Amino acid sequence: MREDKKAISRRNFTKLTAGVLGSIPFMGFPNHFFNTDSIIKGDIHISLFSKHLQFLGYNEMAAASAEIGFNGLDLTVRPKGHVLPEQVEEDLPKAIEAMIKYGLSPRMMTTNVWDITDAEQRKVLETASTLGLSHYRTGWLTYSDDITISESQAVFTKQAQALSEFNKDLNLIGCYQNHAGNHVGAPIWDIPTILSTADTNYLGCQYDIRHAVVEGGNSWELDLRFIEPLIKSIVIKDFKWGVVDGKWQPINTPLGEGMVDFKRYFSLLKKYQINVPMSLHLEYDLGGAEHGAKEIKIDKKEVFARMKKDLNFIRNAWGSVE
């Protein structure tokens, strides 16, 4: 299968070890710390969305993720995230240091970055680049009511081109998530338009199957077929439709208990030879952890058990299809 060209390189790994870990005693690290091949070994690379562990500090978060069996963490580097944008130069190295300490691969982060005329957003990307990260989710876009959709798209297209050029200079890949609702990219057909002048080696789509099925119903396969050349990372989660307070709406569920046909989805990913970093999101009840709570209402061991269950589902489902 084709792997995303931005898998962690030895050059990035060297930058990481030099920039972050130079003062750390090597005796404390497991042997596979020195072998990048073992870090990214496996058919798929699955990171945990760190939003769900924001009740833990960097070391506890990394230790728990490694123990559960994840390959890495999709770090929240955004307002109210694990790393605040205004503190990125100080705190992102600490988070990466903790990940490496516990054998996790630093590849992904989730940001609010889109407009590189903003100095703070540029600093987030520049810092991530020096630390060896390779993929990040951009901020979301919304169509203004004051101008037409086509006029909004023209603005977003120019911003996307500039962002892709900045990414190229930093050797990063930005990924715009298709998100259900009144967001740009909910009708996934508008993403290629916005990326039409961008360098799509460095700016593409973070494909979210849950949101694609919410918006696309039975046509999600067409959406996937259309967007697949632009997919640079993937979000995994599930849902079902239900009535809440008298209104039909999507209800998030553990993987395999909702409407996403993972067997069909994974078979298509393999057909299209899409093997890019995956981020697992758990947005059903986790005692507040699903929303990024700093304090949770259930035992953390139960949170970890539910994460392990979903992780095992992904690996088993992936391995069951050709």
C-alpha positions as a LaTeX table, in Angstrom:
\begin{tabular}{lrrr}
\hline
Residue & $x$ (\AA) & $y$ (\AA) & $z$ (\AA) \\
\hline
Met1 & 0.00 & 0.00 & 0.00 \\
Arg2 & 0.98 & 3.58 & $-0.60$ \\
Glu3 & 2.00 & 5.34 & 2.62 \\
Asp4 & 1.69 & 9.09 & 3.07 \\
Lys5 & 4.94 & 10.71 & 1.94 \\
Lys6 & 5.16 & 12.60 & 5.22 \\
Ala7 & 5.81 & 9.62 & 7.47 \\
Ile8 & 8.42 & 10.57 & 10.07 \\
Ser9 & 11.77 & 10.86 & 8.35 \\
Arg10 & 15.17 & 10.28 & 9.88 \\
Arg11 & 15.91 & 13.94 & 9.25 \\
Asn12 & 12.88 & 15.04 & 11.25 \\
Phe13 & 13.68 & 12.51 & 13.93 \\
Thr14 & 17.20 & 13.93 & 14.17 \\
Lys15 & 15.77 & 17.44 & 14.52 \\
Leu16 & 13.49 & 16.20 & 17.27 \\
Thr17 & 16.18 & 14.50 & 19.28 \\
Ala18 & 18.52 & 17.44 & 18.93 \\
Gly19 & 15.98 & 20.14 & 19.64 \\
Val20 & 13.97 & 18.54 & 22.42 \\
Leu21 & 15.85 & 15.73 & 24.07 \\
Gly22 & 19.44 & 16.85 & 24.20 \\
Ser23 & 19.41 & 17.30 & 27.95 \\
Ile24 & 17.54 & 14.05 & 28.80 \\
Pro25 & 19.46 & 10.99 & 30.08 \\
Phe26 & 19.19 & 8.34 & 27.37 \\
Met27 & 19.30 & 5.52 & 29.91 \\
Gly28 & 15.65 & 6.21 & 30.74 \\
Phe29 & 14.32 & 5.44 & 27.27 \\
Pro30 & 13.17 & 2.09 & 25.89 \\
Asn31 & 15.37 & 0.58 & 23.18 \\
His32 & 12.94 & 1.33 & 20.37 \\
Phe33 & 13.46 & 5.05 & 20.96 \\
Phe34 & 16.55 & 4.76 & 18.77 \\
Asn35 & 14.78 & 3.00 & 15.89 \\
Thr36 & 12.33 & 5.06 & 13.87 \\
Asp37 & 11.27 & 2.00 & 11.88 \\
Ser38 & 9.91 & 0.36 & 15.03 \\
Ile39 & 8.05 & 3.54 & 15.95 \\
Ile40 & 6.04 & 3.55 & 12.73 \\
Lys41 & 5.86 & $-0.23$ & 12.32 \\
Gly42 & 2.46 & $-1.68$ & 11.44 \\
Asp43 & $-0.16$ & $-1.52$ & 8.73 \\
Ile44 & $-1.81$ & 1.58 & 10.16 \\
His45 & $-0.64$ & 4.37 & 12.44 \\
Ile46 & $-3.30$ & 5.28 & 15.04 \\
Ser47 & $-3.04$ & 8.30 & 17.29 \\
Leu48 & $-5.39$ & 9.20 & 20.12 \\
Phe49 & $-6.96$ & 12.64 & 19.99 \\
Ser50 & $-5.43$ & 14.23 & 23.08 \\
Lys51 & $-8.60$ & 16.25 & 23.72 \\
His52 & $-9.88$ & 13.16 & 25.54 \\
Leu53 & $-6.97$ & 13.15 & 27.99 \\
Gln54 & $-6.91$ & 16.80 & 28.95 \\
Phe55 & $-7.50$ & 15.78 & 32.55 \\
Leu56 & $-3.90$ & 14.51 & 32.54 \\
Gly57 & $-0.51$ & 16.20 & 32.26 \\
Tyr58 & 1.91 & 15.46 & 29.45 \\
Asn59 & 3.72 & 12.54 & 31.07 \\
Glu60 & 0.57 & 10.84 & 32.36 \\
Met61 & $-1.13$ & 11.37 & 29.02 \\
Ala62 & 1.75 & 9.83 & 27.09 \\
Ala63 & 2.15 & 6.94 & 29.51 \\
Ala64 & $-1.55$ & 6.08 & 29.36 \\
Ser65 & $-1.67$ & 6.26 & 25.55 \\
Ala66 & 1.36 & 4.00 & 25.21 \\
Glu67 & $-0.07$ & 1.51 & 27.70 \\
Ile68 & $-3.39$ & 1.38 & 25.85 \\
Gly69 & $-1.54$ & 0.64 & 22.61 \\
Phe70 & $-1.65$ & 3.78 & 20.49 \\
Asn71 & 1.18 & 4.67 & 18.10 \\
Gly72 & 1.01 & 8.35 & 18.93 \\
Leu73 & $-1.06$ & 11.30 & 20.07 \\
Asp74 & $-2.93$ & 13.84 & 17.99 \\
Leu75 & $-2.02$ & 16.79 & 20.22 \\
Thr76 & $-4.46$ & 19.65 & 20.72 \\
Val77 & $-2.42$ & 22.81 & 20.07 \\
Arg78 & $-5.17$ & 25.39 & 20.15 \\
Pro79 & $-7.18$ & 27.52 & 22.60 \\
Lys80 & $-8.25$ & 25.33 & 25.55 \\
Gly81 & $-5.98$ & 22.55 & 24.26 \\
His82 & $-3.12$ & 20.62 & 25.81 \\
Val83 & $-0.79$ & 23.24 & 24.37 \\
Leu84 & $-1.97$ & 26.84 & 24.20 \\
Pro85 & $-0.88$ & 28.70 & 21.05 \\
Glu86 & 0.56 & 31.59 & 23.06 \\
Gln87 & 2.77 & 29.11 & 24.96 \\
Val88 & 3.69 & 26.84 & 22.05 \\
Glu89 & 7.43 & 27.48 & 22.14 \\
Glu90 & 7.62 & 26.54 & 25.81 \\
Asp91 & 5.00 & 23.79 & 26.10 \\
Leu92 & 5.01 & 21.90 & 22.79 \\
Pro93 & 8.58 & 20.64 & 23.37 \\
Lys94 & 7.46 & 19.33 & 26.77 \\
Ala95 & 4.56 & 17.42 & 25.24 \\
Ile96 & 6.76 & 15.96 & 22.50 \\
Glu97 & 9.41 & 15.03 & 25.05 \\
Ala98 & 6.83 & 13.08 & 27.05 \\
Met99 & 5.61 & 11.26 & 23.93 \\
Ile100 & 9.09 & 10.19 & 22.91 \\
Lys101 & 9.86 & 9.13 & 26.47 \\
Tyr102 & 7.06 & 6.57 & 26.29 \\
Gly103 & 7.77 & 5.42 & 22.74 \\
Leu104 & 5.03 & 7.37 & 20.97 \\
Ser105 & 5.53 & 8.80 & 17.51 \\
Pro106 & 5.05 & 12.60 & 17.27 \\
Arg107 & 3.26 & 13.07 & 13.96 \\
Met108 & $-0.11$ & 14.78 & 14.44 \\
Met109 & $-1.57$ & 17.87 & 16.06 \\
Thr110 & $-4.92$ & 19.68 & 15.92 \\
Thr111 & $-4.82$ & 23.47 & 15.63 \\
Asn112 & $-6.88$ & 26.54 & 14.84 \\
Val113 & $-4.38$ & 27.55 & 12.12 \\
Trp114 & $-5.58$ & 28.80 & 8.76 \\
Asp115 & $-4.56$ & 32.43 & 8.21 \\
Ile116 & $-0.77$ & 32.71 & 8.08 \\
Thr117 & $-0.91$ & 36.49 & 8.22 \\
Asp118 & $-1.50$ & 35.82 & 11.94 \\
Ala119 & 1.88 & 35.77 & 13.75 \\
Glu120 & 0.72 & 33.38 & 16.47 \\
Gln121 & $-0.51$ & 30.86 & 13.93 \\
Arg122 & 2.80 & 31.02 & 12.08 \\
Lys123 & 4.64 & 30.43 & 15.35 \\
Val124 & 2.60 & 27.29 & 16.03 \\
Leu125 & 3.63 & 25.82 & 12.68 \\
Glu126 & 7.24 & 26.92 & 12.93 \\
Thr127 & 7.59 & 25.35 & 16.37 \\
Ala128 & 5.92 & 22.12 & 15.25 \\
Ser129 & 8.26 & 21.88 & 12.29 \\
Thr130 & 11.39 & 22.18 & 14.42 \\
Leu131 & 10.08 & 19.35 & 16.62 \\
Gly132 & 9.50 & 16.90 & 13.79 \\
Leu133 & 5.69 & 16.83 & 13.57 \\
Ser134 & 4.41 & 16.12 & 10.08 \\
His135 & 0.60 & 16.53 & 9.98 \\
Tyr136 & $-1.77$ & 19.05 & 11.51 \\
Arg137 & $-5.46$ & 19.77 & 11.32 \\
Thr138 & $-6.30$ & 23.32 & 10.35 \\
Gly139 & $-9.00$ & 25.51 & 11.83 \\
Trp140 & $-12.54$ & 25.32 & 10.48 \\
Leu141 & $-14.04$ & 27.80 & 8.06 \\
Thr142 & $-17.58$ & 29.18 & 7.93 \\
Tyr143 & $-19.39$ & 30.81 & 5.04 \\
Ser144 & $-20.26$ & 34.44 & 5.77 \\
Asp145 & $-23.86$ & 35.57 & 5.42 \\
Asp146 & $-22.64$ & 38.93 & 4.09 \\
Ile147 & $-21.19$ & 37.67 & 0.81 \\
Thr148 & $-21.98$ & 34.83 & $-1.56$ \\
Ile149 & $-20.57$ & 31.35 & $-1.11$ \\
Ser150 & $-18.54$ & 31.78 & $-4.30$ \\
Glu151 & $-17.05$ & 35.00 & $-2.96$ \\
Ser152 & $-16.15$ & 33.29 & 0.31 \\
Gln153 & $-14.54$ & 30.43 & $-1.59$ \\
Ala154 & $-12.41$ & 32.89 & $-3.54$ \\
Val155 & $-11.06$ & 34.27 & $-0.25$ \\
Phe156 & $-10.46$ & 30.80 & 1.19 \\
Thr157 & $-8.71$ & 29.69 & $-2.01$ \\
Lys158 & $-6.14$ & 32.47 & $-1.73$ \\
Gln159 & $-5.58$ & 31.69 & 1.94 \\
Ala160 & $-5.18$ & 27.99 & 1.16 \\
Gln161 & $-2.55$ & 28.70 & $-1.49$ \\
Ala162 & $-0.56$ & 30.86 & 0.92 \\
Leu163 & $-0.87$ & 28.28 & 3.69 \\
Ser164 & 0.31 & 25.44 & 1.45 \\
Glu165 & 3.39 & 27.45 & 0.46 \\
Phe166 & 4.17 & 28.13 & 4.10 \\
Asn167 & 3.70 & 24.43 & 4.88 \\
Lys168 & 6.08 & 23.51 & 2.09 \\
Asp169 & 8.79 & 25.74 & 3.55 \\
Leu170 & 8.31 & 24.01 & 6.91 \\
Asn171 & 7.89 & 20.46 & 5.55 \\
Leu172 & 4.43 & 20.13 & 7.09 \\
Ile173 & 1.09 & 18.85 & 5.81 \\
Gly174 & $-2.05$ & 20.75 & 6.73 \\
Cys175 & $-5.36$ & 18.86 & 6.75 \\
Tyr176 & $-8.80$ & 20.48 & 6.55 \\
Gln177 & $-11.47$ & 18.36 & 8.24 \\
Asn178 & $-14.87$ & 17.80 & 6.65 \\
His179 & $-17.24$ & 18.56 & 9.54 \\
Ala180 & $-21.02$ & 18.15 & 9.50 \\
Gly181 & $-23.18$ & 21.22 & 9.92 \\
Asn182 & $-22.81$ & 24.74 & 8.55 \\
His183 & $-19.08$ & 24.43 & 8.06 \\
Val184 & $-17.05$ & 24.72 & 4.90 \\
Gly185 & $-16.39$ & 21.15 & 3.83 \\
Ala186 & $-19.60$ & 19.66 & 5.20 \\
Pro187 & $-20.65$ & 19.25 & 1.54 \\
Ile188 & $-17.27$ & 17.71 & 0.79 \\
Trp189 & $-17.40$ & 18.80 & $-2.83$ \\
Asp190 & $-16.32$ & 22.33 & $-1.93$ \\
Ile191 & $-12.94$ & 21.32 & $-0.49$ \\
Pro192 & $-11.28$ & 20.64 & $-3.89$ \\
Thr193 & $-12.48$ & 24.05 & $-5.08$ \\
Ile194 & $-10.83$ & 25.78 & $-2.14$ \\
Leu195 & $-7.64$ & 23.78 & $-2.64$ \\
Ser196 & $-7.61$ & 24.29 & $-6.41$ \\
Thr197 & $-4.54$ & 26.57 & $-6.44$ \\
Ala198 & $-2.83$ & 25.15 & $-3.35$ \\
Asp199 & 0.11 & 22.77 & $-3.38$ \\
Thr200 & $-1.84$ & 19.68 & $-2.33$ \\
Asn201 & 1.32 & 17.85 & $-1.35$ \\
Tyr202 & 1.27 & 20.16 & 1.66 \\
Leu203 & $-2.42$ & 20.96 & 2.18 \\
Gly204 & $-5.24$ & 18.45 & 1.85 \\
Cys205 & $-8.17$ & 16.91 & 3.66 \\
Gln206 & $-8.52$ & 15.25 & 7.05 \\
Tyr207 & $-11.29$ & 12.84 & 6.12 \\
Asp208 & $-13.85$ & 12.20 & 8.85 \\
Ile209 & $-16.06$ & 9.23 & 8.02 \\
Arg210 & $-18.55$ & 10.02 & 10.80 \\
His211 & $-19.24$ & 13.50 & 9.44 \\
Ala212 & $-19.24$ & 12.22 & 5.86 \\
Val213 & $-22.00$ & 9.71 & 6.65 \\
Val214 & $-24.01$ & 12.29 & 8.61 \\
Glu215 & $-24.01$ & 14.62 & 5.60 \\
Gly216 & $-23.83$ & 12.09 & 2.77 \\
Gly217 & $-26.05$ & 9.26 & 3.96 \\
Asn218 & $-25.72$ & 6.49 & 1.39 \\
Ser219 & $-23.67$ & 8.67 & $-0.97$ \\
Trp220 & $-20.59$ & 8.82 & 1.28 \\
Glu221 & $-18.79$ & 6.42 & $-1.04$ \\
Leu222 & $-19.02$ & 8.99 & $-3.84$ \\
Asp223 & $-17.65$ & 11.64 & $-1.48$ \\
Leu224 & $-14.73$ & 9.38 & $-0.60$ \\
Arg225 & $-14.05$ & 8.59 & $-4.24$ \\
Phe226 & $-14.06$ & 12.30 & $-5.08$ \\
Ile227 & $-11.86$ & 13.47 & $-2.20$ \\
Glu228 & $-9.48$ & 10.51 & $-1.94$ \\
Pro229 & $-6.58$ & 12.14 & $-3.87$ \\
Leu230 & $-6.57$ & 14.91 & $-1.25$ \\
Ile231 & $-6.76$ & 12.77 & 1.90 \\
Lys232 & $-3.71$ & 13.32 & 4.12 \\
Ser233 & $-5.05$ & 12.11 & 7.47 \\
Ile234 & $-8.17$ & 10.40 & 8.81 \\
Val235 & $-10.49$ & 10.75 & 11.80 \\
Ile236 & $-12.21$ & 7.63 & 13.12 \\
Lys237 & $-15.52$ & 7.77 & 15.04 \\
Asp238 & $-19.09$ & 6.49 & 14.83 \\
Phe239 & $-22.69$ & 7.68 & 15.35 \\
Lys240 & $-26.35$ & 6.81 & 14.93 \\
Trp241 & $-29.44$ & 8.93 & 14.40 \\
Gly242 & $-31.76$ & 9.36 & 17.38 \\
Val243 & $-34.38$ & 11.64 & 18.89 \\
Val244 & $-33.17$ & 14.01 & 21.59 \\
Asp245 & $-35.61$ & 16.51 & 23.12 \\
Gly246 & $-38.04$ & 15.79 & 20.32 \\
Lys247 & $-35.54$ & 16.40 & 17.51 \\
Trp248 & $-33.63$ & 14.00 & 15.29 \\
Gln249 & $-29.88$ & 14.41 & 15.59 \\
Pro250 & $-26.63$ & 12.41 & 15.37 \\
Ile251 & $-25.74$ & 10.60 & 18.59 \\
Asn252 & $-22.11$ & 9.56 & 18.99 \\
Thr253 & $-21.43$ & 5.90 & 19.78 \\
Pro254 & $-18.51$ & 3.55 & 20.39 \\
Leu255 & $-17.06$ & 2.16 & 17.18 \\
Gly256 & $-19.15$ & $-0.60$ & 15.63 \\
Glu257 & $-22.34$ & 0.43 & 17.46 \\
Gly258 & $-23.38$ & 3.10 & 14.99 \\
Met259 & $-24.12$ & 3.61 & 11.32 \\
Val260 & $-20.62$ & 3.73 & 9.86 \\
Asp261 & $-19.91$ & 0.62 & 7.78 \\
Phe262 & $-16.28$ & 0.21 & 8.77 \\
Lys263 & $-15.81$ & $-3.01$ & 6.84 \\
Arg264 & $-16.81$ & $-1.27$ & 3.60 \\
Tyr265 & $-14.94$ & 1.91 & 4.51 \\
Phe266 & $-11.68$ & 0.14 & 5.28 \\
Ser267 & $-11.98$ & $-1.97$ & 2.13 \\
Leu268 & $-12.22$ & 1.25 & 0.10 \\
Leu269 & $-9.24$ & 2.80 & 1.88 \\
Lys270 & $-7.23$ & $-0.24$ & 0.89 \\
Lys271 & $-8.61$ & $-0.17$ & $-2.65$ \\
Tyr272 & $-7.53$ & 3.46 & $-3.05$ \\
Gln273 & $-4.23$ & 2.69 & $-1.29$ \\
Ile274 & $-4.83$ & 5.29 & 1.39 \\
Asn275 & $-2.60$ & 4.63 & 4.37 \\
Val276 & $-2.23$ & 7.90 & 6.24 \\
Pro277 & $-2.16$ & 8.75 & 9.96 \\
Met278 & $-5.42$ & 8.04 & 11.77 \\
Ser279 & $-6.77$ & 9.94 & 14.78 \\
Leu280 & $-9.27$ & 8.18 & 17.04 \\
His281 & $-11.96$ & 10.43 & 18.50 \\
Leu282 & $-14.30$ & 9.24 & 21.27 \\
Glu283 & $-17.19$ & 11.67 & 21.49 \\
Tyr284 & $-19.71$ & 9.51 & 23.32 \\
Asp285 & $-20.04$ & 9.60 & 27.13 \\
Leu286 & $-16.64$ & 9.49 & 28.85 \\
Gly287 & $-17.57$ & 11.37 & 31.96 \\
Gly288 & $-16.62$ & 14.66 & 30.36 \\
Ala289 & $-13.43$ & 13.47 & 28.67 \\
Glu290 & $-15.31$ & 13.40 & 25.37 \\
His291 & $-15.50$ & 17.19 & 25.58 \\
Gly292 & $-11.95$ & 17.78 & 26.77 \\
Ala293 & $-12.85$ & 18.30 & 30.43 \\
Lys294 & $-10.04$ & 19.06 & 32.86 \\
Glu295 & $-11.87$ & 17.05 & 35.53 \\
Ile296 & $-13.89$ & 13.93 & 34.72 \\
Lys297 & $-16.83$ & 12.28 & 36.47 \\
Ile298 & $-15.88$ & 8.61 & 36.01 \\
Asp299 & $-12.81$ & 6.61 & 36.93 \\
Lys300 & $-9.99$ & 7.20 & 34.47 \\
Lys301 & $-9.52$ & 3.42 & 34.21 \\
Glu302 & $-12.97$ & 3.21 & 32.65 \\
Val303 & $-12.01$ & 5.92 & 30.15 \\
Phe304 & $-8.86$ & 3.97 & 29.27 \\
Ala305 & $-10.87$ & 0.74 & 28.88 \\
Arg306 & $-13.25$ & 2.38 & 26.41 \\
Met307 & $-10.32$ & 3.78 & 24.45 \\
Lys308 & $-8.74$ & 0.32 & 24.33 \\
Lys309 & $-12.01$ & $-1.20$ & 23.10 \\
Asp310 & $-12.27$ & 1.28 & 20.22 \\
Leu311 & $-8.60$ & 0.88 & 19.34 \\
Asn312 & $-8.98$ & $-2.90$ & 19.20 \\
Phe313 & $-12.05$ & $-2.48$ & 17.00 \\
Ile314 & $-10.05$ & $-0.46$ & 14.47 \\
Arg315 & $-7.20$ & $-2.93$ & 14.31 \\
Asn316 & $-9.50$ & $-5.92$ & 14.05 \\
Ala317 & $-11.70$ & $-4.29$ & 11.43 \\
Trp318 & $-8.69$ & $-3.19$ & 9.40 \\
Gly319 & $-7.18$ & $-6.66$ & 9.51 \\
Ser320 & $-10.43$ & $-8.36$ & 8.50 \\
Val321 & $-10.68$ & $-6.77$ & 5.04 \\
Glu322 & $-8.45$ & $-7.02$ & 2.00 \\
\hline
\end{tabular}
